[in-house]
Amino acid sequence: MTKTERADVRYDHAQILFLHPIGLDQHVWSDVLVPGAIALDFPGHGAAAAGAVSMSGLADHVLGHITGPATLVGLSLGGMVALQVAMRAPDAVASIVVACSNSATDPRVMRERAAMTRDRGMKGVLGATLERWFTPQALSVSGHPGVEYATRRLLEDDPEVVTQYWEAMAEHDVTAQLGSIRIPATFIAGATDRASSPEVLEGMANAVPGAALRVVDGPHMLPLERPREFSAVLAEHLDRVYGGSQS
């Protein structure tokens, strides 16, 4: 069932927060955001003021917006933050959806990306970033809305802010704590994801008791290139947690 077909389905008794990837903002969710949900901007992204960057600080940022047990939907960096929040404050989290993400980064790769961003600026890393995020087919389509949005957003970013995010992500490693998660969890992998492979997401799902794994035929930026398929998996998760309530 697509987002359009589910336009009358609401989760009015639930708080649902969407957490975006590095370099983008809340608008990455425009085609998959469910009615009544909130898409946050991380500090230094979109309309949010910049500040000191750390994974614990990003978890605090999310916790500051939670008013009751919330479902966290995170993509890439957002998925890492969702995991951090779920482990730090389990009573604040009702469930998690972690898409195209990792329980641990490769610190060397993160620091290399930080150094390249600082040295070359956003324009200098744009091509490599888009190739990592999208399929060649999407990149070849003139005016592809997802690629156009990502390009515009990345070029508007402050490279020093993005650099600090890569540096912060180098410290992310919660693999040993995955087994402590005791809430409903769905892990979504992109079958052709060059940044977070299906095998990585499968390992995470296997480590979390009762977690579901869903593989979508698409790349790292699933909500921008495969929104219908992403929405279907998200709806499955939300119905499992809350039941689909008609408004």
N, C-alpha and C positions, 0 to 999 in steps of 0.2 A: 504494500500500500504506500503510495507516494505522499509527500507533504501536502500536495494540493488536495488529494482525496481525503486527507485527515485534517482538513482545515477547521472542522468543528470539534476536534478532540483537544481537550484542555486538561491540565493537571493542576487545577486551581488550589488544591490542598498541598501542593509540593513547591519547594523552592529548587529551581534548576539553574545552575550557573555554567556558562560556557567560557572556556579558557583557551585563548588563541596561541598560535606559534610565535616564535621569535620573529621580529621585524614586521609583523602584520598587526591587526587590531580586531576589534569586535565585529567588523564587517566581513571577516572571513566566514562568518556563520549566517550571512544574510539568506541563503537559500535553504538552510536546514534548521533555523531557529524555531523552536516550538512555541506556540502561543503561551504567554505568561512567563517565559523564561527570561533570564538576564544574561547578556553577553558583556563581560568585563573587558576593560583595557588594562593591561599591565602598565606599571610606571614607565614613562618615557615613550609609550606607544599611543597612537590615536590622540584622544583628548586628555589622557592622564599625564600629570606633571611628572617629570623625571625625578629620580632619587637614587640613593645607594642601592646597588643591585646585589642580591644574594638569593639562593634558593629558599632559605628560611624567611627572608623578607618577603618574597613572593607568596609564600604560604600564609604569612601574616596578612598580606594584602587581601587574599581571598577570604580568610577567616573574618576579616573586618566587614565583609559584605554578607556573611551568613547570619540569618536570623533564626534559623531552626535547622534540623537535620536536612541537608541539601544533597541533591544529586549533582556531581561535578562531571562535566563533559569536557575533556581536554584533548587537544590535538598537538602532537609533538611536544614542544616546551610545556604547553598547557596540560598534557597528560602527565608529565613529570611532576608538575606542581600539584595536580590532583592526587597523585600518589603520596607526595609529601604531606599534604593536608590530611589525608585519610589515616596516615600513620601517626601523625602528631596529635590530632584531635578526633579520634574515632566517633565520639558522641555527636560531633557536628556534621557528620557525613552519613547520608542515607544509602548512597550507592555511588559508583563511579563508572564512567565510560572513558577508556583510555585508548586513543586512536593514534597509530603511526608514531609510537613513542618508545621509550626505553626505560628500564629500571636502573640502568647505569650507562653513562656515556664513556667514550674513549677520551680521557683527558688530553692526550696528545692531539687528537683531531680537533677538539674544541678550542684548544689554545692556538692551533694553526689557523683556524677560521678567525679567531679573535685578532691575531697578528695581521692577517691579510686584510681584514676590515679596517683596522687602524691605519695600515699602510696605504691601501688603495682607495678607501672610501666606498660608499655604497655602489656607485657606478662601476667601480672596478671589480666588485664581486657579484654583480647582478646576474651575469650570464651563467656562472657556475651554480648560483643558487636556484635559478629557474630550471636548469637542467636536472638538478637534484630533486626538485619538487614536482615537476610535471612530466607527462609523457611527451615524446617527440611529436606525436600527432597533435596534441594540444598546442605545443609551441609553434607548429607549422600553420595553425589557423589564424588568419588575420582577424584581429579584433576579438579573440577569445576572451570572454568576460573575466574568467578567473585569472588568466595570465595578465590581462590588462590591469586588473585590480592589484595583483601582487607586485607588478612592476611599478605602478604608481606609488604604492605604499612604501616599498623598499627605497625608492629614490628620494622619498620625503623624510626618511629616517635620519636621525643623527648617528653617524657612524660610531661615535664614541659610546653612545648608549648601547648600540648593538654589540660593540666590542665587549662591553662589561657584561652583557648577558651571556655571550659565549664563554667568557671567563668564569662566570657563576655556574654555568652548566657543566663545566669541567669538574665540579665538585659533587655532581649528582651521582649517588650510588645508594639505592635502597633495596638492592636485590636480596640481601639477607633478611630483610624485614617483610618481604611479600607474604610470607605465610601467616603473618599476624593480622592480615586484612580479613575481617569477618562480616563484610557487607556484600550485597550483590555487586558483581563486577562483570563488565563486558569489555573485552579487548578486541579492537578492530584493526586488522592489518590490511595494507594495500598489497595486492599480489605482485605488483611491479615496483614497489617502494624501494628506492635506492638508499634511503636514509635509515629506515627501520624495517628490517626484513620480516616476512611472515614467521620465520623461525624464531626471531627474537620475541615477537608478540605471543607465539605459542608457548615459549618457555615461561613467560610471565603469567599467562593464563593457567598453566599447569601448576604454578607455584602458589596461586591464590585459591583457597578452598572454594569449590563451587562455581568458579568463574567460567564464563562463556567466551569462546573465541569465534570471531566471524572474520572471514577473509573476503574482501571486496576486490573485484577486478579493476584495479586502478593504482595510481601512484601515491606519493606522500601527501599531497594536498587533495585528499578525497572529497572534502566538502566543496572544493572549487571545481573539481573535474568530474566527480561522480556523486552529485548531491542527492539524486533520487535514491541511489543504492545506500548511501550513508544514512539518509533519513529513514529508510526501511529498517535498518539495523538498530538505529536509535529508538524508533517506535517500539520495536520488539523488546528492547531493554526497559523502557519506561512502562510499558504495559505489564511486564513481569514484576516490576517494583511497585507500581501504583495502581495498575488497571487503568484502562482508557475511560476517563469520565467525560461525558458530553456536557458542554456548557449550554 
